[in-house]
């Protein structure tokens, strides 16, 4: 089975570099252009299953490069919810003086929203338990950076902190082949 994970295109200006989580925000003009450029790499016939996060930024990304009525939109591919911290940058959260950064794990657990363990379990169950039951050869997931990095933690047996150090730019994609165990990042 081959799984291709695409990160959505660039979001609108005020949200770049923020903890956007479940905020339902659209793409910037650059985001649309970058998503259209993905058409050079993919077409609908490449995939026998297509899943997309149900948030606008992923839907808008997918529509720029894949034209299919067979897309399944799911909450399982959403980014982690950041609760009251959604839409805020690291600096804006620090400026609130409610929490301070001591280390990566402490920071993630201190932020509001979905529990980190519940989030990672949600992502891993969908990708590593649900998708194999479909018996499909080539699956496309249009999702978010955090989901892709959570996927990478399992494949490379690294911590979430290490995975968050890996660059997954807007409108980039990762291809994983479960037979060869090969992971390629395309940015």
PyMOL commands that set and color helices and strands:
alter all, ss='L'
color gray80, all
select helices_A, chain A and resi 13-15+29-40+44-46+56-65+75-77+83-85+90-95+104-110+116-133+145-156+160-164
alter helices_A, ss='H'
color red, helices_A
select strands_A, chain A and resi 2-7+18-19+49-53+71-74+88-89+138-143+173-177+182-186
alter strands_A, ss='S'
color yellow, strands_A
deselect
rebuild
show_as cartoon
